[in-house]
Amino acid sequence: MKKLILGAMMMFSAGTANAADITLPQHSTEGGMPLMEAMAARRSGREFDTKMLSDQHLADLLWATWGISSPDGRRVVPTARNTQDIDLYVLLPSGSYRYDAANNVLKQLGDKDLRSHLASQPFAMDAPVHLLFVTKDKKYGEMHAGSMYQNASLYCASAGLHCVVRGLYDRAELKQALGLEGDYEVVMTEAAGYPKGK
Ligand SMILES: Cc1cc2nc3c(=O)[nH]c(=O)nc-3n(C[C@H](O)[C@H](O)[C@H](O)COP(=O)(O)O)c2cc1C
């Protein structure tokens, strides 16, 4: 009986929202630039306003990067055999999070600002949002990350945000800071935010 109650409590806590989680608004389904214009406009931008993205911009950016786009759970980017063996972690000034696309929530992993682990280039501390592509898939993981950062970059171009893909960080240090276990690694990152002075 004790075991049953404990099991039920664990299931309950795994499925419930924590007060520190960020519930996102529904992503936009219209607006933005035509695709060919967004492709032409995509550029790396490294001058960030420190202002946090609006909830809507954040929700749209995350959906464009790793959202679910069909009722059977398929994503906005393809993955080998639809394994979806990659996670989108997000660093904000308020802490570290994992994007739960099915529930449209950023699940808080910790309340420390971990952006300093990405500060090999000083502009990184201005950018309020860092996308981290986390996978243990050695064969396809980096390809999946590439699809995700390209989607994110096209969204940023379309929405007038700045972003830059960043490989200049210490993988072992970031893995430790996030408490990633086993073969999980941050295989690439991308900084995003509003352009400075706009
Ligand atoms: C895999 C990858 C890693 C990158 N790493 C960094 C980085 O650590 N820091 C940085 O400032 N830019 C980085 N970039 C951005 C490139 O410097 C940039 O894409 C390139 O100069 C072309 O400019 P554009 O993106 O404006 O077309 C990276 C880009 C890619 C695709």
The ligand as a Gaussian input file, in Angstrom:
#p B3LYP/6-31G(d) Opt

LIG

0 1
 C       28.225000      25.647000     -36.420000
 C       28.432000      27.147000     -36.278000
 C       29.157000      27.627000     -35.208000
 C       29.313000      29.021000     -35.040000
 N       29.953000      29.481000     -33.935000
 C       30.023000      30.823000     -33.739000
 C       30.556000      31.327000     -32.519000
 O       30.947000      30.599000     -31.617000
 N       30.599000      32.679000     -32.359000
 C       30.136000      33.547000     -33.315000
 O       30.202000      34.772000     -33.091000
 N       29.605000      33.091000     -34.466000
 C       29.539000      31.759000     -34.699000
 N       28.933000      31.271000     -35.829000
 C       28.378000      32.222000     -36.812000
 C       29.248000      32.331000     -38.055000
 O       30.423000      33.067000     -37.738000
 C       28.428000      33.020000     -39.162000
 O       27.342000      32.230000     -39.513000
 C       29.289000      33.289000     -40.384000
 O       30.270000      34.277000     -40.114000
 C       28.460000      33.753000     -41.584000
 O       27.739000      34.943000     -41.279000
 P       26.143000      35.003000     -41.405000
 O       25.565000      33.987000     -40.450000
 O       25.780000      36.408000     -41.016000
 O       25.776000      34.682000     -42.806000
 C       28.771000      29.910000     -36.013000
 C       28.054000      29.401000     -37.090000
 C       27.858000      28.026000     -37.223000
 C       27.034000      27.510000     -38.369000

